[in-house]
Amino acid sequence: MPSARTATVDSFDGSTATAEEVVSSLARNGGCFLRGFVDRKNLDTMIKEVQPHVDADVPWEGKFFPKETRRVNGLPTKSPTYTEIVLANPLFVEVSKRLLTTKTSSWLGATEEHYVSLPQLNSTSVLAIGPGAAAQSLHRDDILHHTRLPQITADQYTMDRDTALGIFLAASRTTVANGATRFIPGSHLDDSADGPGNEDDAVFAEMDPGDVFLMLASCFHGGSANTTTDETRMLFASFMCRGYLRQEENQFLANPIEAVKKMPEHIQRMIGYSVSNPYCGWVDLKDPITFVKDVKVGYTDL
């Protein structure tokens, strides 16, 4: 069963936080806040970019999302501002690299080769949860990668444990009443076979617009009930994952190729148009970046 909870949740200034303190906090607690991560002007632009897609969405027919929820996916092309300001933010990029970079070595004949696989974009969503929405069941988002993790203590946490890292940006005021995400601090240290434990241990990700909540995908979490009569909670939610894993959201179909070709190269590579070293993800034995950048290259070792 899950261990007794001793984890807390740290809050950092989004403009001054360092990768070292954020990674350390995530390793201890599983989640942390970055307050004031996005300014009001950029946030308003992001909302303007996605609002037509939110308005066009229809109710979910299954049980995972309440029928009062409206969703938008494929954000790299639908909200370039969000992609550049949040997903490509230097702090988030560095934190993702430290937690999700995979380094290995293997022998090629008599030569030992060393390989580095960088993180890639796993999924992107906007979730607008309207009044009356029921609470979402607590779950771990690393289930899609079939993780099997043993129980450990915080001081035993290593950077090869998690497969994904989530970033949740508040586009509106986020409270317990209007459905703030709740999560179980320290649950990333539990055995994967264990359940979430006591709901009383949950912390609610209450945020002002522009605040961010970071969370390891091995943490139990879920959207809460929106008990208000007139508030819609809007949240931008995305995950990064290890570069050699299959992405949750198919970025190659979610983002039209003509729009992708106009993106900066660092965004193209982030959403999957790159090789995960040593040679995972090639097209015609070439780095896929050469196809979206129209770079002509010959055949060579990837």
N, C-alpha and C positions, 0 to 999 in steps of 0.2 A: 504494500500500500504506500501511497505518497508519504514522504517524511514530514515531520512537523515543520510548519512554515516559519522561517525566520527572515525571509527576504523582504526588502522594502522596495520602494520605487524612487529613483533619483530624478530630480529636475535640473536641467542645465539651460543656460542662456544659449539660444540657437546661434547667436552671432559670435560667441567667444568659446564655446565648448571645443575641446580637443578630441581627436580620435582615441587617444590613450584612455581618457577618463570615460568616454562613452562605451568603448569596448569592455573596459573593466567593469562598468556598471551592468552591462548586458550579461557578462559572464556570471556575475553574482546573482542578479535578480531576474534576468530574462527580458526585462523591458525598462525603458526610461523615457522621459520627456525632454524635448528640445523646444523651449518656449520662444515664441516670436521668430520662428524659423523662416516664415515667408511674410513679406510686408503686404499691406493692404492693397496697394496698387496692383502688384502681381497676382495676388489672390483674386481680386475682382476680374482680372483678365482671364484667369483660369476658369472661373465660374461662367463667364460669358462664353468661352469657347465650348464648354460642355453642356450648357443649359438646353440648347435645342435637342441634343441627344437624350438628355434626361426626360424632357417633355414628351419625346417620341416613344419612350419605352412603355412596355405593357406589363401587367402583373405576372409574376413568376407562378408557374403552375404546380411546382413541387412544394416540398416542405422546408427546404434549406433557407430560402428567403421568404419573409412575410409578404403577403400580397400587397402590402402598403409600401413596399420597397421599389424604387426605380434605380436602374443600373446603367452604367456606361462602361464599355471596355474598349480596348484598342486605343489607349490614350496617347501613345507617341505621335500619331498623326491627327488625333482629334483635339489634343491640347498640347501644342508645341511648347507653350510657356511652362506648363507643369513639368514636361519632360526635361527641359533645360534647367529650370530653376530648382526643382526638387530632385528628380532622379539623377541628374548630372551634377548636383551640388557637390563640391569637393569634399566636404565632411562626410556626406552619406557615401560617396564613392570610396573614400578611404576606409570607413568603418566596414563597408561591405567587403572590400579587399582583404582586410585583416581577418574577418570572420569566415569568409567563404572561398578564399584562394586555396587551390589544391596543388601541392608540390609533391612530385614523385620522381623516381629515377628507375632506369632499366638499362639492361646491357644490350648493345648492338654489336655483336661479335666481341671484340676485346675492348670496346669503348663503353664506358658508363655514361649514358645520356641523362640529363636532368630536364624535367618538364615542369612548366608552370601553367595551370589552367585558371584563368581569371573568372570572376562572377559574370553572370548574364541576367538580363531582365526575365523574370519568371511570370509575372502577371500584373495587370493594371485594371483598376476599377474605380468608378465613382459610385457611391452608395448613398442614395437619398431616402431616408427612412421616415415615413409619414406617421401622423398620429394614429394610435390604435395598433401599431405593429407589435406582435408578440416577440418575446425574447428568443434569441437563437440559442441552440444547444451549445454547450462548451465543447470545443474540439481543438485538435492540433492541425495546423496546415501542412506539416511535414508528412502527413499520412500519404500524400500522393507519391512520395518518393520511397514508400515502404520502409521507413526507418525502424530500426530495432535498437533502442538505446538502453544501456544498463543504468541503474541508479548510481549517482555519484554525489559528492559534496562540491560546494562552490570552488574550493581550492583545487579540485581535481579537474575542473573544466579545461578542455583543450580546444584549439581552433579547428579541429577536424570533426567536431561532434555534430554541428548543425548543418543542414542542407540549404536553409533559406533564412532570409531576414526580411521582416516586413516594416514598411513605413506608412503611417496613417496621418494624413494632414487634415486638420479640422477646417472645413470651408464655412462652417457656421458655428455658433456657440454650441458646445457639446456638453450635455449634463446627464446625470443619472436619470432624470425625468424624461428626456427626449431620446434616450437609447444609447448612451455612451458605451463603447466597447468595454467589456469587463474581462479581466484576465487574472490568472492565478500566478502571482509572483513565485518564482522558484520551481515551478512545475517543469521547467526545462531540464531540471536535474533528476527528475523521477524516471523510473523504469517505464519504457514505452507501453508495457503491458498493463500499467496501472491506469485507473480512471482519474478524473479531475479532482476527486476529494471533496472537501467541504466548500460549498458556494460562499460561506461566510468569509473565506480567505480571499475572495475576489477583490481586486482594486479596479475602480472605474476610471477610464481614460477621459476625465473631464478636461476640456480644453477651450481656450478662446480661439477665434478665427486666426489662422496663421501658425498655431502651435502644431507640433508633430509628436507622435508617439512611435517609438521604435520597439520592435518586439521580435524575438527569436521565434521561428516557426514551430519549434518544439514545445512552446508554451500553450497551455489550455486557455482558450479565449472564446468570446462570442459576442455578438451584438445584443444589447439589452432591449427591453420593452420600451416603446415610446408611449408613455402614459399621458402625454399632453393632449390638448384638443386643437392646438393651432401652431405647433412647431414641427418643422421638418429638419432632421439632422442630416447635413450633407458632409460626406467624408470622402477624400481621395485615398485609396488604399492600393499599395503595390508591394510586390515582393521581388527580391533578387535571389538567385539560386546559384549553385555551383555550375561552372561552365560546361561540365561534361554530362549533366543531367537533362532529361527531356523537360521542356518548359511547360508549365501548367496552361498558360494561354499561348496558342499558336501564333507567334508574332508575325510569321510570314504570310498568313492569311488575314490576320487582324489589321494589318497595315498595308495599304495599297502600294505596290512596288514603285509606281511613279512618284508617290509622295516620299517614299523611303530614299529614293535617289537624290532628293533635294535636301536631305538632312545632313548635318555635320557628321563627319566620319566617326567621332567618338560616340555619337548616338547610334549610328548604324551598327557599330561593333557591339554596343551594349545590348541592343535588342536581338542580337544573334547572328549578325552578318560578319562572322569571324570564325577562325579555327580555334577550338579548345586544344591547346598544346598537349600531346604532340600532333595528332592528326584527326581530330573528331569534328565533323561538320563540313568537310570539303565538298566542292562541286566540281566535277570533272577533274579531280585531283588538284584543284586550285583553291586558294583562300577565297571564300565567297565575297569578301569586300571588293575584290577585283571586278565583280559583276555589277555591283551597285555604284561603284566609282568609275566604271568604264576604263579600268586600267588594264592594259594588255601586257600579259606576262607569259613567259614560256613555262615549261614544266621543270620544277625543281623540288627539292625536299621541303615539305611544309614546315 
